[in-house]
Amino acid sequence: MNSEKRQEAAPLSSRGHQTTDVTPRPGRPEREETRLPVGELALDVRREKRGIVMDHQDGFVWLRPEGGGTEWTALPGDVQPLNVRERAEGLMWTRVARANARSRGEVL
């Protein structure tokens, strides 16, 4: 074992540094959890992915991609409703996709 005694670090004020009264910075504000209605277009901010709210179950929000596909879960605090502009943009691309599918004969 080392027989040397460790010296504790001197406070900042005794090292020649000036100290100021600093209030601790508050932590990251928690996002307000809003229960979005089923069928609402939303954004999963953690994955940066848009989806349609399919269900609220077991403390998670179930989302499905706009054009269909595999559902995923997200924490309620990570899901935000889209603003009006983002919704309109989503509707525009949905209409374009439907028109393209109709032109290919996939949709009547």
C-alpha positions in Angstrom: 0.0 0.0 0.0 1.0 3.5 -0.6 1.9 5.2 2.7 1.7 8.7 1.3 -1.2 10.8 2.5 -3.3 12.2 -0.3 -4.0 15.9 0.0 -7.5 17.0 -0.8 -7.9 19.5 -3.6 -8.0 23.1 -2.3 -11.2 25.0 -3.0 -11.3 27.1 -6.1 -11.1 30.4 -4.2 -7.8 29.4 -2.6 -6.3 28.5 -6.0 -6.5 32.0 -7.3 -9.8 31.5 -9.2 -12.7 33.7 -8.6 -15.9 32.0 -7.7 -19.4 33.4 -8.2 -22.7 32.3 -6.9 -24.0 30.2 -9.7 -27.5 28.8 -9.5 -27.7 25.3 -10.8 -29.0 25.1 -14.4 -32.3 23.4 -14.5 -32.4 20.1 -16.2 -33.9 19.6 -19.7 -37.6 20.5 -19.5 -39.8 17.5 -19.8 -42.0 17.4 -22.8 -45.7 17.6 -21.9 -47.3 14.3 -22.7 -50.4 14.8 -24.8 -52.5 11.9 -25.7 -52.9 12.2 -29.4 -56.1 10.8 -30.9 -55.9 7.6 -32.9 -55.5 8.4 -36.6 -53.6 11.6 -36.0 -50.4 12.2 -38.0 -47.5 12.7 -35.5 -43.8 13.0 -35.3 -41.6 10.6 -33.3 -38.9 13.1 -32.3 -36.4 10.4 -31.1 -36.5 8.6 -34.5 -37.2 11.7 -36.5 -40.0 9.8 -38.2 -43.6 10.6 -39.1 -46.4 8.2 -38.4 -50.1 7.7 -37.8 -51.1 7.1 -34.2 -52.6 3.6 -34.1 -53.0 3.0 -30.3 -52.0 3.9 -26.8 -51.1 0.8 -24.9 -48.8 -0.3 -22.0 -47.4 3.2 -21.7 -46.4 3.5 -25.3 -47.8 5.1 -28.4 -48.1 2.8 -31.4 -47.3 4.5 -34.7 -47.5 3.2 -38.3 -45.7 4.8 -41.3 -47.9 7.1 -43.4 -47.7 4.8 -46.4 -48.2 1.6 -44.5 -45.6 -0.7 -43.1 -44.4 -2.1 -39.7 -45.7 -0.3 -36.6 -43.3 0.9 -34.0 -43.6 2.1 -30.4 -42.6 5.4 -28.9 -42.7 7.0 -25.5 -45.6 9.5 -25.2 -43.1 12.3 -24.4 -41.3 11.6 -27.7 -44.4 12.0 -29.9 -45.5 15.4 -31.0 -48.5 16.4 -33.2 -47.5 17.9 -36.5 -48.3 21.6 -37.2 -50.7 22.6 -39.9 -48.0 23.1 -42.5 -46.5 19.6 -41.9 -49.9 18.0 -42.1 -50.7 19.7 -45.4 -47.3 18.6 -46.7 -48.1 15.0 -45.7 -51.5 15.1 -47.3 -49.9 16.4 -50.5 -47.5 13.5 -50.7 -50.2 11.0 -49.8 -52.3 12.3 -52.7 -49.4 12.2 -55.1 -48.7 8.6 -54.1 -52.3 7.6 -54.6 -52.4 9.3 -58.0 -49.2 7.5 -59.0 -50.6 4.1 -57.9 -53.9 4.8 -59.7 -51.9 5.6 -62.9 -50.1 2.3 -62.6 -53.5 0.5 -62.2 -52.8 -0.5 -58.6 -55.8 1.5 -57.1 -59.2 1.9 -58.7 
